[in-house]
Amino acid sequence: MLQLSTRMRKRRFTRLTNAFSKKQESHHAAVALHLAYDYDLVRLHETIRCTPAMALGEANHPWTVAELIQTALAAKPTPPVYTPP
């Protein structure tokens, strides 16, 4: 279900739109922000009535988008791991 909802919400995975990433690092950053927003820190889930990070005790409040972006910009970038085909 995670893959389907991610694909349906992010047009970045198709080449038919302006959101298509030409650089792999831009694509990785956009996907990471989307997943952090939707599945970890910002969005409240209906079944658990909080964010998954709050349910695990990693956060004490739902983050705002501004907090997510500030934290992402302050984080030290990690080089992508190359996995041969």
Distance bins in CASP14 RR format, pairs under 12 A and 6 or more apart:
PFRMAT RR
TARGET T0000
AUTHOR 0000-0000-0000
RMODE 2
METHOD distances of the structure
MODEL  1
1 7 0 0 0 0 0 1 0 0 0 0 0
1 8 0 0 0 0 0 1 0 0 0 0 0
1 39 0 0 0 0 0 1 0 0 0 0 0
2 8 0 0 0 0 0 1 0 0 0 0 0
2 9 0 0 0 0 0 1 0 0 0 0 0
2 10 0 0 0 0 0 1 0 0 0 0 0
2 34 0 0 0 0 0 1 0 0 0 0 0
2 35 0 0 0 0 1 0 0 0 0 0 0
2 38 0 0 0 0 1 0 0 0 0 0 0
2 39 1 0 0 1 0 0 0 0 0 0 0
3 9 0 0 0 0 0 1 0 0 0 0 0
3 10 0 0 0 0 0 1 0 0 0 0 0
3 13 0 0 0 0 1 0 0 0 0 0 0
3 31 0 0 0 0 0 1 0 0 0 0 0
3 35 0 0 0 0 0 1 0 0 0 0 0
3 39 0 0 0 0 0 1 0 0 0 0 0
4 10 0 0 0 0 0 1 0 0 0 0 0
4 13 0 0 0 0 0 1 0 0 0 0 0
5 13 0 0 0 0 0 1 0 0 0 0 0
5 34 0 0 0 0 0 1 0 0 0 0 0
5 35 0 0 0 0 0 1 0 0 0 0 0
5 38 0 0 0 0 1 0 0 0 0 0 0
5 39 0 0 0 0 1 0 0 0 0 0 0
5 43 0 0 0 0 0 1 0 0 0 0 0
6 12 0 0 0 0 1 0 0 0 0 0 0
6 13 1 0 0 1 0 0 0 0 0 0 0
6 30 0 0 0 0 0 1 0 0 0 0 0
6 31 0 0 0 0 1 0 0 0 0 0 0
6 32 0 0 0 0 0 1 0 0 0 0 0
6 34 1 0 0 1 0 0 0 0 0 0 0
6 35 1 0 0 1 0 0 0 0 0 0 0
6 37 0 0 0 0 0 1 0 0 0 0 0
6 38 1 0 0 1 0 0 0 0 0 0 0
6 39 0 0 0 0 1 0 0 0 0 0 0
7 13 1 0 1 0 0 0 0 0 0 0 0
7 14 0 0 0 0 1 0 0 0 0 0 0
7 31 0 0 0 0 0 1 0 0 0 0 0
7 34 0 0 0 0 0 1 0 0 0 0 0
8 14 0 0 0 0 0 1 0 0 0 0 0
8 34 0 0 0 0 0 1 0 0 0 0 0
8 38 0 0 0 0 0 1 0 0 0 0 0
9 19 0 0 0 0 0 1 0 0 0 0 0
9 30 0 0 0 0 0 1 0 0 0 0 0
9 31 0 0 0 0 0 1 0 0 0 0 0
9 34 1 0 0 1 0 0 0 0 0 0 0
9 35 0 0 0 0 0 1 0 0 0 0 0
9 37 0 0 0 0 0 1 0 0 0 0 0
9 38 1 0 0 1 0 0 0 0 0 0 0
9 39 0 0 0 0 0 1 0 0 0 0 0
9 43 0 0 0 0 0 1 0 0 0 0 0
10 17 0 0 0 0 1 0 0 0 0 0 0
10 19 1 0 0 1 0 0 0 0 0 0 0
10 20 0 0 0 0 0 1 0 0 0 0 0
10 21 0 0 0 0 0 1 0 0 0 0 0
10 27 0 0 0 0 0 1 0 0 0 0 0
10 30 1 0 0 1 0 0 0 0 0 0 0
10 31 1 0 0 1 0 0 0 0 0 0 0
10 32 0 0 0 0 0 1 0 0 0 0 0
10 33 0 0 0 0 0 1 0 0 0 0 0
10 34 1 0 1 0 0 0 0 0 0 0 0
10 35 0 0 0 0 1 0 0 0 0 0 0
10 37 0 0 0 0 0 1 0 0 0 0 0
10 38 0 0 0 0 1 0 0 0 0 0 0
11 17 1 0 1 0 0 0 0 0 0 0 0
11 18 0 0 0 0 1 0 0 0 0 0 0
11 19 1 0 1 0 0 0 0 0 0 0 0
11 20 0 0 0 0 1 0 0 0 0 0 0
11 21 0 0 0 0 0 1 0 0 0 0 0
11 30 0 0 0 0 0 1 0 0 0 0 0
11 34 0 0 0 0 0 1 0 0 0 0 0
12 18 0 0 0 0 1 0 0 0 0 0 0
12 19 1 0 1 0 0 0 0 0 0 0 0
12 20 1 0 0 1 0 0 0 0 0 0 0
12 21 1 0 0 1 0 0 0 0 0 0 0
12 22 0 0 0 0 0 1 0 0 0 0 0
12 24 0 0 0 0 0 1 0 0 0 0 0
12 26 0 0 0 0 1 0 0 0 0 0 0
12 27 1 0 0 1 0 0 0 0 0 0 0
12 28 0 0 0 0 0 1 0 0 0 0 0
12 29 0 0 0 0 0 1 0 0 0 0 0
12 30 1 0 1 0 0 0 0 0 0 0 0
12 31 1 0 0 1 0 0 0 0 0 0 0
12 32 0 0 0 0 0 1 0 0 0 0 0
12 33 0 0 0 0 0 1 0 0 0 0 0
12 34 0 0 0 0 1 0 0 0 0 0 0
12 35 0 0 0 0 0 1 0 0 0 0 0
13 19 0 0 0 0 1 0 0 0 0 0 0
13 20 0 0 0 0 1 0 0 0 0 0 0
13 21 0 0 0 0 1 0 0 0 0 0 0
13 27 0 0 0 0 1 0 0 0 0 0 0
13 30 0 0 0 0 0 1 0 0 0 0 0
13 31 0 0 0 0 1 0 0 0 0 0 0
13 34 0 0 0 0 0 1 0 0 0 0 0
14 20 1 0 0 1 0 0 0 0 0 0 0
14 21 0 0 0 0 0 1 0 0 0 0 0
15 21 0 0 0 0 1 0 0 0 0 0 0
15 22 0 0 0 0 0 1 0 0 0 0 0
15 27 0 0 0 0 0 1 0 0 0 0 0
19 26 0 0 0 0 0 1 0 0 0 0 0
19 27 0 0 0 0 1 0 0 0 0 0 0
19 30 1 0 0 1 0 0 0 0 0 0 0
19 31 0 0 0 0 0 1 0 0 0 0 0
19 34 0 0 0 0 0 1 0 0 0 0 0
20 26 0 0 0 0 1 0 0 0 0 0 0
20 27 0 0 0 0 1 0 0 0 0 0 0
20 30 0 0 0 0 0 1 0 0 0 0 0
21 27 1 1 0 0 0 0 0 0 0 0 0
21 28 0 0 0 0 1 0 0 0 0 0 0
21 29 0 0 0 0 1 0 0 0 0 0 0
21 30 1 0 0 1 0 0 0 0 0 0 0
21 31 0 0 0 0 1 0 0 0 0 0 0
22 30 0 0 0 0 0 1 0 0 0 0 0
23 29 0 0 0 0 1 0 0 0 0 0 0
23 30 0 0 0 0 0 1 0 0 0 0 0
23 80 0 0 0 0 0 1 0 0 0 0 0
24 30 0 0 0 0 0 1 0 0 0 0 0
24 31 0 0 0 0 0 1 0 0 0 0 0
24 79 0 0 0 0 0 1 0 0 0 0 0
24 80 1 0 0 1 0 0 0 0 0 0 0
24 81 0 0 0 0 0 1 0 0 0 0 0
24 82 0 0 0 0 0 1 0 0 0 0 0
25 31 0 0 0 0 0 1 0 0 0 0 0
25 32 0 0 0 0 0 1 0 0 0 0 0
25 77 0 0 0 0 1 0 0 0 0 0 0
25 78 0 0 0 0 0 1 0 0 0 0 0
25 79 0 0 0 0 1 0 0 0 0 0 0
25 80 1 0 0 1 0 0 0 0 0 0 0
26 32 0 0 0 0 0 1 0 0 0 0 0
26 33 0 0 0 0 0 1 0 0 0 0 0
26 80 0 0 0 0 0 1 0 0 0 0 0
27 33 0 0 0 0 0 1 0 0 0 0 0
27 34 0 0 0 0 0 1 0 0 0 0 0
27 80 0 0 0 0 0 1 0 0 0 0 0
28 34 0 0 0 0 0 1 0 0 0 0 0
28 35 0 0 0 0 0 1 0 0 0 0 0
28 72 0 0 0 0 0 1 0 0 0 0 0
28 77 0 0 0 0 0 1 0 0 0 0 0
28 78 0 0 0 0 1 0 0 0 0 0 0
28 79 0 0 0 0 0 1 0 0 0 0 0
28 80 1 0 0 1 0 0 0 0 0 0 0
28 81 0 0 0 0 0 1 0 0 0 0 0
29 35 0 0 0 0 0 1 0 0 0 0 0
29 36 0 0 0 0 0 1 0 0 0 0 0
29 69 0 0 0 0 0 1 0 0 0 0 0
29 72 1 0 0 1 0 0 0 0 0 0 0
29 73 0 0 0 0 0 1 0 0 0 0 0
29 75 0 0 0 0 0 1 0 0 0 0 0
29 77 0 0 0 0 1 0 0 0 0 0 0
29 78 0 0 0 0 0 1 0 0 0 0 0
29 80 0 0 0 0 0 1 0 0 0 0 0
30 36 0 0 0 0 0 1 0 0 0 0 0
30 37 0 0 0 0 0 1 0 0 0 0 0
30 72 0 0 0 0 0 1 0 0 0 0 0
31 37 0 0 0 0 0 1 0 0 0 0 0
31 38 0 0 0 0 0 1 0 0 0 0 0
31 39 0 0 0 0 0 1 0 0 0 0 0
31 80 0 0 0 0 0 1 0 0 0 0 0
32 38 0 0 0 0 0 1 0 0 0 0 0
32 39 0 0 0 0 0 1 0 0 0 0 0
32 40 0 0 0 0 0 1 0 0 0 0 0
32 41 0 0 0 0 0 1 0 0 0 0 0
32 68 0 0 0 0 0 1 0 0 0 0 0
32 69 0 0 0 0 0 1 0 0 0 0 0
32 71 0 0 0 0 0 1 0 0 0 0 0
32 72 1 0 0 1 0 0 0 0 0 0 0
32 75 0 0 0 0 1 0 0 0 0 0 0
32 77 0 0 0 0 0 1 0 0 0 0 0
32 78 0 0 0 0 0 1 0 0 0 0 0
32 80 0 0 0 0 0 1 0 0 0 0 0
33 39 0 0 0 0 0 1 0 0 0 0 0
33 40 0 0 0 0 0 1 0 0 0 0 0
33 41 0 0 0 0 0 1 0 0 0 0 0
33 42 0 0 0 0 1 0 0 0 0 0 0
33 63 0 0 0 0 0 1 0 0 0 0 0
33 65 0 0 0 0 1 0 0 0 0 0 0
33 68 1 0 0 1 0 0 0 0 0 0 0
33 69 1 0 0 1 0 0 0 0 0 0 0
33 70 0 0 0 0 0 1 0 0 0 0 0
33 71 0 0 0 0 0 1 0 0 0 0 0
33 72 1 0 0 1 0 0 0 0 0 0 0
33 73 0 0 0 0 0 1 0 0 0 0 0
33 75 0 0 0 0 0 1 0 0 0 0 0
34 40 0 0 0 0 0 1 0 0 0 0 0
34 41 0 0 0 0 0 1 0 0 0 0 0
34 42 0 0 0 0 0 1 0 0 0 0 0
34 43 0 0 0 0 0 1 0 0 0 0 0
34 65 0 0 0 0 0 1 0 0 0 0 0
34 68 0 0 0 0 0 1 0 0 0 0 0
34 72 0 0 0 0 0 1 0 0 0 0 0
35 41 0 0 0 0 1 0 0 0 0 0 0
35 42 0 0 0 0 0 1 0 0 0 0 0
35 43 0 0 0 0 0 1 0 0 0 0 0
35 52 0 0 0 0 0 1 0 0 0 0 0
35 68 0 0 0 0 0 1 0 0 0 0 0
35 72 0 0 0 0 0 1 0 0 0 0 0
36 42 1 0 0 1 0 0 0 0 0 0 0
36 43 0 0 0 0 1 0 0 0 0 0 0
36 51 0 0 0 0 0 1 0 0 0 0 0
36 52 0 0 0 0 0 1 0 0 0 0 0
36 53 0 0 0 0 1 0 0 0 0 0 0
36 58 0 0 0 0 0 1 0 0 0 0 0
36 59 0 0 0 0 0 1 0 0 0 0 0
36 63 0 0 0 0 1 0 0 0 0 0 0
36 65 0 0 0 0 0 1 0 0 0 0 0
36 67 0 0 0 0 0 1 0 0 0 0 0
36 68 1 0 0 1 0 0 0 0 0 0 0
36 69 0 0 0 0 1 0 0 0 0 0 0
36 71 0 0 0 0 1 0 0 0 0 0 0
36 72 1 0 0 1 0 0 0 0 0 0 0
36 75 0 0 0 0 0 1 0 0 0 0 0
37 43 1 0 0 1 0 0 0 0 0 0 0
37 44 0 0 0 0 0 1 0 0 0 0 0
37 51 0 0 0 0 1 0 0 0 0 0 0
37 52 0 0 0 0 0 1 0 0 0 0 0
37 53 0 0 0 0 0 1 0 0 0 0 0
37 62 0 0 0 0 0 1 0 0 0 0 0
37 63 0 0 0 0 1 0 0 0 0 0 0
37 64 0 0 0 0 0 1 0 0 0 0 0
37 65 1 0 0 1 0 0 0 0 0 0 0
37 66 0 0 0 0 0 1 0 0 0 0 0
37 67 0 0 0 0 0 1 0 0 0 0 0
37 68 1 0 0 1 0 0 0 0 0 0 0
37 69 0 0 0 0 1 0 0 0 0 0 0
37 71 0 0 0 0 0 1 0 0 0 0 0
37 72 0 0 0 0 0 1 0 0 0 0 0
38 44 0 0 0 0 0 1 0 0 0 0 0
38 45 0 0 0 0 1 0 0 0 0 0 0
38 51 0 0 0 0 0 1 0 0 0 0 0
38 52 0 0 0 0 0 1 0 0 0 0 0
38 65 0 0 0 0 0 1 0 0 0 0 0
38 68 0 0 0 0 0 1 0 0 0 0 0
39 45 0 0 0 0 1 0 0 0 0 0 0
39 51 0 0 0 0 1 0 0 0 0 0 0
39 52 1 0 0 1 0 0 0 0 0 0 0
39 53 0 0 0 0 1 0 0 0 0 0 0
39 55 0 0 0 0 0 1 0 0 0 0 0
40 50 0 0 0 0 0 1 0 0 0 0 0
40 51 1 0 0 1 0 0 0 0 0 0 0
40 52 1 0 1 0 0 0 0 0 0 0 0
40 53 1 0 1 0 0 0 0 0 0 0 0
40 54 0 0 0 0 1 0 0 0 0 0 0
40 55 0 0 0 0 0 1 0 0 0 0 0
40 56 0 0 0 0 1 0 0 0 0 0 0
40 57 0 0 0 0 0 1 0 0 0 0 0
40 58 0 0 0 0 1 0 0 0 0 0 0
40 59 0 0 0 0 1 0 0 0 0 0 0
40 62 0 0 0 0 0 1 0 0 0 0 0
40 63 0 0 0 0 1 0 0 0 0 0 0
40 68 0 0 0 0 1 0 0 0 0 0 0
40 71 0 0 0 0 0 1 0 0 0 0 0
41 50 0 0 0 0 0 1 0 0 0 0 0
41 51 1 0 1 0 0 0 0 0 0 0 0
41 52 0 0 0 0 1 0 0 0 0 0 0
41 53 1 0 1 0 0 0 0 0 0 0 0
41 54 0 0 0 0 1 0 0 0 0 0 0
41 55 0 0 0 0 0 1 0 0 0 0 0
41 56 0 0 0 0 0 1 0 0 0 0 0
41 57 0 0 0 0 0 1 0 0 0 0 0
41 58 0 0 0 0 1 0 0 0 0 0 0
41 59 1 0 0 1 0 0 0 0 0 0 0
41 60 0 0 0 0 0 1 0 0 0 0 0
41 61 0 0 0 0 1 0 0 0 0 0 0
41 62 1 0 0 1 0 0 0 0 0 0 0
41 63 1 0 1 0 0 0 0 0 0 0 0
41 64 0 0 0 0 1 0 0 0 0 0 0
41 65 0 0 0 0 1 0 0 0 0 0 0
41 66 0 0 0 0 0 1 0 0 0 0 0
41 67 0 0 0 0 1 0 0 0 0 0 0
41 68 1 0 1 0 0 0 0 0 0 0 0
41 69 0 0 0 0 0 1 0 0 0 0 0
41 71 0 0 0 0 1 0 0 0 0 0 0
41 72 0 0 0 0 0 1 0 0 0 0 0
42 50 0 0 0 0 0 1 0 0 0 0 0
42 51 1 0 0 1 0 0 0 0 0 0 0
42 52 0 0 0 0 0 1 0 0 0 0 0
42 53 0 0 0 0 1 0 0 0 0 0 0
42 54 0 0 0 0 0 1 0 0 0 0 0
42 59 0 0 0 0 1 0 0 0 0 0 0
42 61 0 0 0 0 0 1 0 0 0 0 0
42 62 1 0 0 1 0 0 0 0 0 0 0
42 63 1 0 1 0 0 0 0 0 0 0 0
42 64 1 0 0 1 0 0 0 0 0 0 0
42 65 1 0 0 1 0 0 0 0 0 0 0
42 66 0 0 0 0 0 1 0 0 0 0 0
42 67 0 0 0 0 1 0 0 0 0 0 0
42 68 1 0 1 0 0 0 0 0 0 0 0
42 69 0 0 0 0 0 1 0 0 0 0 0
42 71 0 0 0 0 0 1 0 0 0 0 0
42 72 0 0 0 0 0 1 0 0 0 0 0
43 49 0 0 0 0 0 1 0 0 0 0 0
43 50 0 0 0 0 0 1 0 0 0 0 0
43 51 1 0 0 1 0 0 0 0 0 0 0
43 52 0 0 0 0 1 0 0 0 0 0 0
43 53 0 0 0 0 0 1 0 0 0 0 0
43 54 0 0 0 0 0 1 0 0 0 0 0
43 62 1 0 0 1 0 0 0 0 0 0 0
43 63 0 0 0 0 1 0 0 0 0 0 0
43 64 0 0 0 0 0 1 0 0 0 0 0
43 65 0 0 0 0 0 1 0 0 0 0 0
43 68 0 0 0 0 0 1 0 0 0 0 0
44 50 1 0 0 1 0 0 0 0 0 0 0
44 51 1 0 0 1 0 0 0 0 0 0 0
44 52 0 0 0 0 1 0 0 0 0 0 0
44 53 0 0 0 0 0 1 0 0 0 0 0
44 54 0 0 0 0 1 0 0 0 0 0 0
44 55 0 0 0 0 0 1 0 0 0 0 0
44 59 0 0 0 0 0 1 0 0 0 0 0
44 61 0 0 0 0 0 1 0 0 0 0 0
44 62 1 0 1 0 0 0 0 0 0 0 0
44 63 0 0 0 0 0 1 0 0 0 0 0
45 51 1 0 0 1 0 0 0 0 0 0 0
45 52 1 0 0 1 0 0 0 0 0 0 0
45 53 0 0 0 0 0 1 0 0 0 0 0
45 54 0 0 0 0 1 0 0 0 0 0 0
45 55 0 0 0 0 1 0 0 0 0 0 0
45 62 0 0 0 0 0 1 0 0 0 0 0
47 55 0 0 0 0 0 1 0 0 0 0 0
48 54 0 0 0 0 1 0 0 0 0 0 0
48 55 1 0 1 0 0 0 0 0 0 0 0
48 56 0 0 0 0 0 1 0 0 0 0 0
48 57 0 0 0 0 0 1 0 0 0 0 0
48 62 0 0 0 0 0 1 0 0 0 0 0
49 55 0 0 0 0 1 0 0 0 0 0 0
49 62 0 0 0 0 0 1 0 0 0 0 0
50 56 0 0 0 0 1 0 0 0 0 0 0
50 57 0 0 0 0 1 0 0 0 0 0 0
50 58 0 0 0 0 0 1 0 0 0 0 0
50 59 0 0 0 0 1 0 0 0 0 0 0
50 60 0 0 0 0 0 1 0 0 0 0 0
50 61 0 0 0 0 1 0 0 0 0 0 0
50 62 1 0 0 1 0 0 0 0 0 0 0
50 63 0 0 0 0 0 1 0 0 0 0 0
51 57 0 0 0 0 1 0 0 0 0 0 0
51 58 0 0 0 0 1 0 0 0 0 0 0
51 59 1 0 0 1 0 0 0 0 0 0 0
51 60 0 0 0 0 0 1 0 0 0 0 0
51 61 0 0 0 0 1 0 0 0 0 0 0
51 62 1 0 1 0 0 0 0 0 0 0 0
51 63 1 0 0 1 0 0 0 0 0 0 0
51 64 0 0 0 0 0 1 0 0 0 0 0
51 67 0 0 0 0 0 1 0 0 0 0 0
51 68 0 0 0 0 0 1 0 0 0 0 0
52 58 0 0 0 0 1 0 0 0 0 0 0
52 59 0 0 0 0 1 0 0 0 0 0 0
52 62 0 0 0 0 0 1 0 0 0 0 0
52 63 0 0 0 0 0 1 0 0 0 0 0
53 59 1 0 1 0 0 0 0 0 0 0 0
53 60 0 0 0 0 1 0 0 0 0 0 0
53 61 0 0 0 0 1 0 0 0 0 0 0
53 62 0 0 0 0 1 0 0 0 0 0 0
53 63 1 0 0 1 0 0 0 0 0 0 0
53 67 0 0 0 0 0 1 0 0 0 0 0
53 68 0 0 0 0 0 1 0 0 0 0 0
53 71 0 0 0 0 0 1 0 0 0 0 0
54 60 1 0 0 1 0 0 0 0 0 0 0
54 61 1 0 0 1 0 0 0 0 0 0 0
54 62 1 0 0 1 0 0 0 0 0 0 0
54 63 0 0 0 0 1 0 0 0 0 0 0
55 62 0 0 0 0 0 1 0 0 0 0 0
59 67 0 0 0 0 1 0 0 0 0 0 0
59 68 0 0 0 0 0 1 0 0 0 0 0
59 71 0 0 0 0 0 1 0 0 0 0 0
61 67 0 0 0 0 1 0 0 0 0 0 0
62 68 0 0 0 0 0 1 0 0 0 0 0
63 69 0 0 0 0 1 0 0 0 0 0 0
63 70 0 0 0 0 1 0 0 0 0 0 0
63 71 1 0 0 1 0 0 0 0 0 0 0
63 72 0 0 0 0 0 1 0 0 0 0 0
64 70 0 0 0 0 1 0 0 0 0 0 0
64 71 0 0 0 0 0 1 0 0 0 0 0
65 71 0 0 0 0 0 1 0 0 0 0 0
65 72 0 0 0 0 0 1 0 0 0 0 0
66 72 0 0 0 0 0 1 0 0 0 0 0
66 73 0 0 0 0 0 1 0 0 0 0 0
67 73 0 0 0 0 0 1 0 0 0 0 0
67 74 0 0 0 0 0 1 0 0 0 0 0
68 74 0 0 0 0 0 1 0 0 0 0 0
68 75 0 0 0 0 0 1 0 0 0 0 0
69 75 0 0 0 0 0 1 0 0 0 0 0
END
